[in-house]
Amino acid sequence: MKVFITGATGFVGSAVVQELIASGYEVTGLARSESAANKLTAAGAAVHYGDLEDADSLHRGAAEADAVIHAGFIHDFSRFQEVCEIDRLAIETMGAALTGTEKPFIVTSGIALVSPGSLATEDIIPPVNPIMPRASEIAADKVAAMGVRASVIRLAPSVHGEGDVQGFVPLLMNLAREKGASAYIDGGQNRWCAVNVKDAAVLYRLALEHAFPKQRFHAIDEYSIPFKALAEAIAEQLKLPLVSIPSAAAGEHFGWFKGFAGIDMPASSELTRDKLNWHPKHRSLFEDIKAGIYL
């Protein structure tokens, strides 16, 4: 099976490429630069030039493949609505190329805004939020309604592991270094969830192999991590003070990240584990932090 992957040189996408190639799949990755192309070639994948705003390239890449995994996203939160719109158009473009076929299409989303304040489960469909639009899931549902075998994988806010340099945990580590303290907001009891990138990659493969249409799967290993515990682990690793910051002053420490630092987003993956027989087995988030991979 030939699989076309967007975001194939990113942190998650690279792990998916490695997992699929090791499992005998033929992988083609989207590349917008020679450095990205070289990385794909070194991993054993074929190269398809283009980017998420190149509709012709996306359509062609999807049409030429037997399955598509969309793991790409422009991580520029300063223009979040704009990049969500780019994401929507990319999904609809690739979905159009898959209409009328039985080819699987795996779309990537996130857990954060599924069910803030309560346990997020796979069967919850969050209402549309114009400020923080879940364009990926809306677009996936749209192409699924057209008959495409589209499903969604929701990633934990912390997808961790070797090579994680741009995720939320390294961001928090860098903030702690810059501010001279590791912080949490108020009591720090808001909950996060996490998954090792290698376990997430296995989930993509399983979702691809089962190709359940119109399904949502959760890449979640640790369901409910108090943010204070994460801040404590960072403080211990960096040998910095641990401080509580009132919510009214959170922006001074966290900047644009204050919303994520304060959100309560526990999540379950029980339905995912049962349906796909997925069993995470790699190191936990705290084990990775203690192992020093973020130093």
Solvent accessible surface area in square Angstrom, and as a share of the most:
residue,aa,sasa,rsa
1,M,110,0.49
2,K,58,0.25
3,V,0,0.00
4,F,1,0.01
5,I,0,0.00
6,T,0,0.00
7,G,24,0.23
8,A,2,0.02
9,T,36,0.21
10,G,34,0.32
11,F,60,0.25
12,V,23,0.13
13,G,1,0.01
14,S,20,0.13
15,A,14,0.11
16,V,0,0.00
17,V,2,0.01
18,Q,115,0.51
19,E,36,0.16
20,L,0,0.00
21,I,54,0.27
22,A,89,0.69
23,S,52,0.34
24,G,68,0.65
25,Y,38,0.14
26,E,104,0.47
27,V,4,0.02
28,T,11,0.06
29,G,0,0.00
30,L,15,0.07
31,A,1,0.01
32,R,195,0.71
33,S,46,0.30
34,E,114,0.51
35,S,82,0.53
36,A,14,0.11
37,A,5,0.04
38,N,96,0.49
39,K,103,0.44
40,L,3,0.01
41,T,90,0.52
42,A,93,0.72
43,A,43,0.33
44,G,57,0.54
45,A,10,0.07
46,A,51,0.40
47,V,47,0.27
48,H,18,0.08
49,Y,113,0.43
50,G,13,0.12
51,D,52,0.27
52,L,24,0.12
53,E,121,0.54
54,D,54,0.28
55,A,55,0.43
56,D,111,0.57
57,S,3,0.02
58,L,1,0.01
59,H,81,0.36
60,R,114,0.42
61,G,4,0.04
62,A,0,0.00
63,A,45,0.35
64,E,98,0.44
65,A,1,0.01
66,D,65,0.34
67,A,0,0.00
68,V,0,0.00
69,I,0,0.00
70,H,1,0.01
71,A,19,0.15
72,G,8,0.08
73,F,57,0.24
74,I,40,0.20
75,H,140,0.62
76,D,46,0.24
77,F,60,0.25
78,S,107,0.69
79,R,87,0.32
80,F,39,0.16
81,Q,97,0.43
82,E,89,0.40
83,V,2,0.01
84,C,7,0.04
85,E,73,0.33
86,I,18,0.09
87,D,6,0.03
88,R,63,0.23
89,L,89,0.44
90,A,2,0.01
91,I,0,0.00
92,E,37,0.16
93,T,29,0.17
94,M,0,0.00
95,G,0,0.00
96,A,52,0.40
97,A,17,0.13
98,L,0,0.00
99,T,58,0.34
100,G,76,0.73
101,T,42,0.24
102,E,125,0.56
103,K,47,0.20
104,P,11,0.07
105,F,0,0.00
106,I,0,0.00
107,V,0,0.00
108,T,24,0.14
109,S,15,0.10
110,G,26,0.25
111,I,2,0.01
112,A,15,0.12
113,L,44,0.22
114,V,5,0.03
115,S,19,0.12
116,P,75,0.47
117,G,45,0.44
118,S,58,0.37
119,L,87,0.43
120,A,2,0.01
121,T,36,0.21
122,E,11,0.05
123,D,101,0.53
124,I,55,0.28
125,I,103,0.52
126,P,17,0.11
127,P,119,0.75
128,V,107,0.61
129,N,60,0.31
130,P,98,0.62
131,I,122,0.62
132,M,53,0.24
133,P,28,0.18
134,R,30,0.11
135,A,9,0.07
136,S,12,0.08
137,E,5,0.02
138,I,74,0.38
139,A,1,0.00
140,A,2,0.02
141,D,58,0.30
142,K,106,0.45
143,V,1,0.00
144,A,6,0.05
145,A,83,0.65
146,M,91,0.41
147,G,48,0.46
148,V,3,0.02
149,R,64,0.23
150,A,1,0.01
151,S,2,0.01
152,V,3,0.01
153,I,0,0.00
154,R,0,0.00
155,L,26,0.13
156,A,7,0.05
157,P,19,0.12
158,S,3,0.02
159,V,18,0.10
160,H,1,0.01
161,G,4,0.04
162,E,118,0.53
163,G,55,0.53
164,D,10,0.05
165,V,112,0.65
166,Q,172,0.76
167,G,25,0.24
168,F,33,0.14
169,V,1,0.00
170,P,11,0.07
171,L,42,0.21
172,L,11,0.05
173,M,1,0.00
174,N,84,0.43
175,L,26,0.13
176,A,2,0.01
177,R,106,0.39
178,E,127,0.57
179,K,89,0.38
180,G,34,0.33
181,A,13,0.10
182,S,4,0.02
183,A,5,0.04
184,Y,23,0.09
185,I,18,0.09
186,D,74,0.38
187,G,44,0.42
188,G,1,0.01
189,Q,118,0.53
190,N,20,0.10
191,R,80,0.29
192,W,2,0.01
193,C,0,0.00
194,A,0,0.00
195,V,0,0.00
196,N,9,0.05
197,V,9,0.05
198,K,112,0.47
199,D,3,0.01
200,A,0,0.00
201,A,2,0.02
202,V,33,0.19
203,L,0,0.00
204,Y,0,0.00
205,R,48,0.18
206,L,24,0.12
207,A,0,0.00
208,L,2,0.01
209,E,84,0.37
210,H,80,0.36
211,A,12,0.09
212,F,60,0.25
213,P,54,0.34
214,K,128,0.54
215,Q,62,0.27
216,R,23,0.09
217,F,3,0.01
218,H,0,0.00
219,A,0,0.00
220,I,0,0.00
221,D,39,0.20
222,E,39,0.17
223,Y,58,0.22
224,S,56,0.36
225,I,8,0.04
226,P,48,0.30
227,F,2,0.01
228,K,63,0.27
229,A,30,0.23
230,L,1,0.00
231,A,2,0.02
232,E,74,0.33
233,A,14,0.11
234,I,3,0.01
235,A,8,0.06
236,E,125,0.56
237,Q,38,0.17
238,L,30,0.15
239,K,178,0.75
240,L,49,0.25
241,P,79,0.50
242,L,64,0.32
243,V,53,0.31
244,S,58,0.37
245,I,23,0.12
246,P,83,0.52
247,S,68,0.44
248,A,107,0.83
249,A,31,0.24
250,A,3,0.02
251,G,30,0.29
252,E,140,0.63
253,H,17,0.07
254,F,6,0.02
255,G,35,0.34
256,W,138,0.48
257,F,0,0.00
258,K,107,0.45
259,G,49,0.47
260,F,28,0.12
261,A,0,0.00
262,G,34,0.33
263,I,28,0.14
264,D,32,0.16
265,M,3,0.01
266,P,1,0.01
267,A,0,0.00
268,S,7,0.04
269,S,0,0.00
270,E,89,0.40
271,L,94,0.47
272,T,0,0.00
273,R,51,0.19
274,D,113,0.59
275,K,88,0.37
276,L,1,0.00
277,N,108,0.55
278,W,2,0.01
279,H,125,0.56
280,P,25,0.15
281,K,165,0.70
282,H,62,0.28
283,R,98,0.36
284,S,25,0.16
285,L,2,0.01
286,F,49,0.20
287,E,90,0.41
288,D,1,0.01
289,I,1,0.00
290,K,141,0.60
291,A,55,0.43
292,G,21,0.20
293,I,40,0.20
294,Y,16,0.06
295,L,128,0.64
